[in-house]
Each structure stands twice: as structure tokens, then as C-alpha cells.
Amino acid sequence: RSRGLGDVYKRQDIYNVAGTYTFRRDAVVGTCSVTTNVVTITVYGALVAGVASVTTNQTVICSGGDPDILTTTGGATGAGAGITFIWQTSPNDSAPWTDIAGTDSEEYNPPNGSQATDLYYRRVVIRRDALGLELCRANSDSVLVDVNSVTAGTISSTQSTVCSGDTPL
């Protein structure tokens, strides 16, 4: 819709409502009018990344241990047409986040022994178009999986035998 030459009315309110919209411009000056081509815009619903969590609340593991399956809660966007996922880690819950190769599902099960230090995990929900190009993404809140590093130490003694009642050196 036009209000005059060079004055274009923009509909920005519709971009918050999912749907498919078509637009054209009708220009009218006096008794003359022309119409532009039609443009179609698809507005997708907002992505909800949710909150990353460990399925058994196993947020502390032993060094070399196996954290349980990671998932998300809080009404997160699920799998569907054009929706992909990637899990990421960070040592300090801030950028840069590192993509975990091969983690393209809603859940992630870290391999046994794969975590040597404390790590934060989060899931990224990505919307892609029909050609696979990324349109938008949303990051979940993160969960910390803490590694409890315990060392046994060593025992040393210069004596390997003692008499009953004696104290080893």
C-alpha cells in the first residue's frame, strides 16, 4: 500500500505471528494505478531451547566417569521438519562454546571417559530452510557436569618387614 510517491507503509506487527503472508504494492496517483509483484513471507514460530539437564541429576562424576544422558526440559522445541540440533560445551559457561561433532539429536550421551575437566553443556536448536541454510537458532540454558578428581597418592617405606610391636620407619 502506498501513501504517495516514495512513502511506503510497513507491516511489522505480523512478524510476531507464525504464518505465511503475501504482499504487493498498489500505487495510485489520481486515476493511474500500478501493482507490483507479489512477495510471500513465511514467519515461523519462535524456537524454544529449554534448559539442559542430566536425566539422573548426575551432575558430579568421578574422573574418567560417564555422565548420564543430557536432555532439555522446559517445553523445548522438538524434532520436526527443518529443525536440527547441536550440543556444545564450555569450560566456563560463556563464549566461546565448542560444537560437539555428531550431536544432532535431542539428547546427548557423552562417551565414558570423554570428560577430564568440569564442563558446561547446552543444546542449540536450529531452524533450517528447504535448502538446509540456517534461518535462526536458540541456545538452551546450560548444565554443569563437575568432575571430582581424586588421587590415591602413594605409600612409601624403606622397610618391608618389622617385628611385632615395632613401628616401621
Phi, psi and chi 1 to 4 in degrees:
 res  aa     phi    psi   chi1   chi2   chi3   chi4
   1 ARG       -  139.4  156.3 -178.7  164.6 -170.8
   2 SER  -122.4  142.3  175.5      -      -      -
   3 ARG  -101.6   -0.4  -66.1 -172.5 -158.9  160.3
   4 GLY   153.3  173.5      -      -      -      -
   5 LEU   -60.3  125.4  -65.8  174.4      -      -
   6 GLY    78.8   -3.5      -      -      -      -
   7 ASP  -104.1  106.3 -175.4   14.8      -      -
   8 VAL  -110.6  132.7  177.1      -      -      -
   9 TYR   -88.7  127.1  175.0   72.1      -      -
  10 LYS  -109.3  135.2  -64.9  179.6 -177.1  178.1
  11 ARG   -99.0   95.2  -73.2  -78.8  -42.7 -100.0
  12 GLN   -96.0  -17.8  -66.6  179.9  -20.9      -
  13 ASP   -66.0  -27.0   58.3  -39.3      -      -
  14 ILE   -73.1  -18.1   60.9  126.5      -      -
  15 TYR   -72.6   -1.3  -61.1  116.2      -      -
  16 ASN  -100.7   -0.6  -67.2  -35.9      -      -
  17 VAL  -120.9  121.1  179.3      -      -      -
  18 ALA   -62.4  141.1      -      -      -      -
  19 GLY   158.8  179.4      -      -      -      -
  20 THR  -114.3  129.3  -59.9      -      -      -
  21 TYR  -126.0  142.7  -56.7   90.8      -      -
  22 THR  -117.0  144.5   56.6      -      -      -
  23 PHE  -133.9  149.8  -60.9   91.7      -      -
  24 ARG  -152.2  165.5   72.9  173.7 -166.9 -158.7
  25 ARG  -119.5  126.6 -178.9  172.4 -178.4 -139.0
  26 ASP  -107.0  115.9  -63.9  -37.3      -      -
  27 ALA  -103.5  126.5      -      -      -      -
  28 VAL  -128.9  124.6  179.1      -      -      -
  29 VAL  -130.9  110.3  176.7      -      -      -
  30 GLY    64.1 -122.8      -      -      -      -
  31 THR   -99.2    3.3   59.0      -      -      -
  32 CYS   -98.2  142.8  -60.7      -      -      -
  33 SER  -147.6  149.5   66.0      -      -      -
  34 VAL  -140.4  154.5  -69.1      -      -      -
  35 THR  -126.6  136.8  -58.7      -      -      -
  36 THR   -81.1  179.1   65.6      -      -      -
  37 ASN   -67.2  165.9   58.6  -51.7      -      -
  38 VAL   -96.8  133.6  173.8      -      -      -
  39 VAL  -114.4  132.3  174.3      -      -      -
  40 THR  -108.3  130.6  -58.6      -      -      -
  41 ILE  -124.3  128.9  -63.2  176.5      -      -
  42 THR  -103.6  126.6  -59.5      -      -      -
  43 VAL  -107.7  119.3  177.8      -      -      -
  44 TYR   -88.9  154.3  -67.5  100.8      -      -
  45 GLY   -64.4  156.8      -      -      -      -
  46 ALA   -63.6  141.0      -      -      -      -
  47 LEU   -79.1  139.8  -66.1  174.0      -      -
  48 VAL  -118.8  113.9  178.3      -      -      -
  49 ALA   -81.4  -28.5      -      -      -      -
  50 GLY    81.7 -161.1      -      -      -      -
  51 VAL  -123.8  122.7  177.2      -      -      -
  52 ALA   -66.7  142.8      -      -      -      -
  53 SER  -151.8  161.4   63.4      -      -      -
  54 VAL   -99.7  130.8 -178.7      -      -      -
  55 THR   -60.4  -25.4   56.1      -      -      -
  56 THR  -113.2   17.6   59.9      -      -      -
  57 ASN    56.8   28.0  -68.0  -34.6      -      -
  58 GLN   -86.2   79.1 -177.9 -172.9    9.5      -
  59 THR   -96.4   -3.6   56.7      -      -      -
  60 VAL  -126.7  126.6  177.8      -      -      -
  61 ILE  -125.7  159.5   61.5  171.1      -      -
  62 CYS   -77.8  154.1  -65.6      -      -      -
  63 SER   -55.0  130.5 -178.2      -      -      -
  64 GLY    80.3    4.5      -      -      -      -
  65 GLY   -79.4 -173.6      -      -      -      -
  66 ASP  -125.5  103.6 -174.1   11.4      -      -
  67 PRO   -64.6  150.6   10.2  -12.3      -      -
  68 ASP   -75.2 -177.0 -150.9   -5.4      -      -
  69 ILE   -63.5  134.3  -64.3  171.8      -      -
  70 LEU   -94.9  139.8  -58.7  171.4      -      -
  71 THR  -146.0 -173.6 -171.6      -      -      -
  72 THR  -128.2  153.0   54.3      -      -      -
  73 THR  -125.1  176.6   59.2      -      -      -
  74 GLY    89.4   33.6      -      -      -      -
  75 GLY    69.9   33.3      -      -      -      -
  76 ALA   -64.2  149.7      -      -      -      -
  77 THR   -60.5  128.9  -61.0      -      -      -
  78 GLY   -94.8 -179.6      -      -      -      -
  79 ALA   -63.5  149.2      -      -      -      -
  80 GLY   177.1 -178.7      -      -      -      -
  81 ALA   -58.9  126.7      -      -      -      -
  82 GLY    79.2    2.8      -      -      -      -
  83 ILE  -105.4  126.9  -59.2  -65.8      -      -
  84 THR  -128.6  168.2   59.9      -      -      -
  85 PHE  -134.1  155.9  -54.2   98.7      -      -
  86 ILE  -148.4  138.7 -172.6   84.0      -      -
  87 TRP   -98.2  146.9  -75.6   85.8      -      -
  88 GLN  -133.1  158.3  -62.4  177.9  -36.7      -
  89 THR  -126.3  157.0   60.2      -      -      -
  90 SER  -150.6  138.9  168.3      -      -      -
  91 PRO   -76.2  -15.9   26.1  -32.3      -      -
  92 ASN  -135.2   16.2   56.1    8.5      -      -
  93 ASP    63.7   26.4 -158.8   22.5      -      -
  94 SER  -147.8  174.4   62.8      -      -      -
  95 ALA   -64.0  148.6      -      -      -      -
  96 PRO   -86.7  141.5   31.2  -33.7      -      -
  97 TRP   -90.6  143.7  -75.0   84.4      -      -
  98 THR  -109.8  125.3  -57.0      -      -      -
  99 ASP   -65.5  141.1  -67.5  -10.6      -      -
 100 ILE   -98.6  114.3  -55.4  169.9      -      -
 101 ALA   -57.7  139.6      -      -      -      -
 102 GLY    78.5   10.2      -      -      -      -
 103 THR  -101.3   69.7   57.9      -      -      -
 104 ASP  -105.8   28.0   56.4   -3.5      -      -
 105 SER  -124.0  171.7   63.6      -      -      -
 106 GLU   -65.3  -30.1  -67.9 -177.9   78.4      -
 107 GLU  -115.6  160.7  -62.7 -179.6  -23.7      -
 108 TYR  -139.6  130.8  171.2   56.3      -      -
 109 ASN  -113.4   98.6 -171.6    2.1      -      -
 110 PRO   -59.4  137.6  -20.5   31.7      -      -
 111 PRO   -63.1  147.6  -18.9   29.0      -      -
 112 ASN   -55.8  130.2 -173.1   23.3      -      -
 113 GLY    78.8    5.2      -      -      -      -
 114 SER   -80.4  -11.2   64.3      -      -      -
 115 GLN  -115.6  114.0 -175.6  174.5  -25.6      -
 116 ALA  -101.0  -16.3      -      -      -      -
 117 THR  -135.1  169.3   61.3      -      -      -
 118 ASP   -59.3  136.4  -61.8  -10.8      -      -
 119 LEU  -140.7  143.0  -75.5  176.8      -      -
 120 TYR   -95.5  140.1  -71.3   86.3      -      -
 121 TYR  -119.4  145.5  -69.2   87.1      -      -
 122 ARG  -147.8  158.7   74.7  178.2 -178.0 -172.2
 123 ARG  -110.5  138.4 -174.9 -178.5   78.4  167.0
 124 VAL  -108.4  128.0 -179.2      -      -      -
 125 VAL  -100.3  127.7 -178.9      -      -      -
 126 ILE  -123.3  131.9  -57.1  167.1      -      -
 127 ARG  -100.0  130.5 -177.7  177.7  -48.4  -81.1
 128 ARG  -121.5  152.0  -62.5 -175.8 -176.0  -81.1
 129 ASP   -83.0 -177.6   67.2   11.3      -      -
 130 ALA   -61.4  -23.5      -      -      -      -
 131 LEU   -90.6   -0.5  -61.3  175.1      -      -
 132 GLY    88.3    5.9      -      -      -      -
 133 LEU   -79.7  138.2  -60.9  173.4      -      -
 134 GLU   -69.5  130.2 -177.5  175.9  -38.0      -
 135 LEU   -99.8  -45.2  -61.2  173.5      -      -
 136 CYS  -161.2  166.9   52.7      -      -      -
 137 ARG  -149.0  159.2   62.9  172.7   46.4 -153.3
 138 ALA  -139.9  137.7      -      -      -      -
 139 ASN  -102.7  134.7  -57.9  -38.2      -      -
 140 SER   -73.6  164.1   72.9      -      -      -
 141 ASP   -65.9  158.3  -71.0  -13.2      -      -
 142 SER   -99.9  166.3   63.3      -      -      -
 143 VAL  -128.7  138.9   63.4      -      -      -
 144 LEU   -94.1  129.4  171.6   64.1      -      -
 145 VAL  -111.0  111.6  176.4      -      -      -
 146 ASP   -92.6  134.4 -172.0   29.1      -      -
 147 VAL   -97.5  122.0  175.0      -      -      -
 148 ASN   -90.8   99.9 -171.6   -8.1      -      -
 149 SER   -88.9  111.6  -61.6      -      -      -
 150 VAL  -115.8  129.7  177.9      -      -      -
 151 THR  -110.0  141.8   56.4      -      -      -
 152 ALA   -79.8  -23.2      -      -      -      -
 153 GLY    77.8 -165.5      -      -      -      -
 154 THR  -137.4  155.4   57.8      -      -      -
 155 ILE  -112.2  129.9  -60.7  174.3      -      -
 156 SER  -135.3  143.7   61.9      -      -      -
 157 SER  -153.2  143.7  173.8      -      -      -
 158 THR   -83.6  -12.8   57.4      -      -      -
 159 GLN  -111.0  136.4  -84.8 -176.9  -69.7      -
 160 SER  -110.6   -8.2   58.6      -      -      -
 161 THR  -138.7  147.2   58.1      -      -      -
 162 VAL  -144.6  160.6  -66.6      -      -      -
 163 CYS   -85.7  154.3  -68.5      -      -      -
 164 SER   -55.5  130.9  177.4      -      -      -
 165 GLY    89.2  -13.0      -      -      -      -
 166 ASP   -81.8  160.5  -74.5  -11.8      -      -
 167 THR  -107.1  127.3  -57.2      -      -      -
 168 PRO   -62.6  150.2  -12.1   20.8      -      -
 169 LEU   -75.6      -  -59.6  172.8      -      -
